[in-house]
Every structure is written in structure tokens, then in C-alpha cells.
């Protein structure tokens, strides 16, 4: 399961509209090796594939591939607007620790063991 807060959905809809995304496109959220904590999040606008898990509602969809889903299961996409910056934020209960930049994390041992 993957959750999207109401404020994140509002900003995601606006982003997808701004980028003229088609009905089969959404925000692709992926996990890749890298970053200062071992794994990093990658986000971009992409077209849905048959193997993607799709979360959200019409106009505010998040696409997650099967490999990344193991690291993101139970996570929440939020949107923050703070003095230090604004943007999408992943709240990931499967992260053992996160780095200060918020885009890199160390997975819990059980999530890392599956990859």
C-alpha cells in the first residue's frame, strides 16, 4: 500500500497539469542505489506500464515499479512548504535512517535483503 496526503494530491495534480501529462501518465516514484545513505528516491513524470502499481486518484497518480515497491510499501507521499524549501516528501516506515537531504535513505534489513 502507498498513501498520498491531500496536500500532495493537490500539488501533484497541478504538476501533472503543468506538464500536460496524459491520462496514462503520473509521477513515477522509484528507489535506486546511491545517495549518501545507500538508496535514493527518484521522481519523474512517466507513462504507466503493465507492471506498475498505481496509487492515487484521477489526475493525481503515483506509479511504482515492482522492485521499488518493496522499499516503499506503507510509505506516504506528502508535500512540505518550509523555509528551507518546498516539494514532495516521502515518509517511509521501511527506512532505518534517512539523510538530511530527505532524498536518500538506508533501508531496513528485511527490505534490503529482498534485493
Secondary structure by P-SEA (a helix, b strand, c coil): cccccaaaaaaaaaaaaaacccccccbbbbbbccccccbbbbbbbbbbcccccccccccbbbbbccccccccccbbbbbbbcccccccccccccccccccccccccccaaaaaac
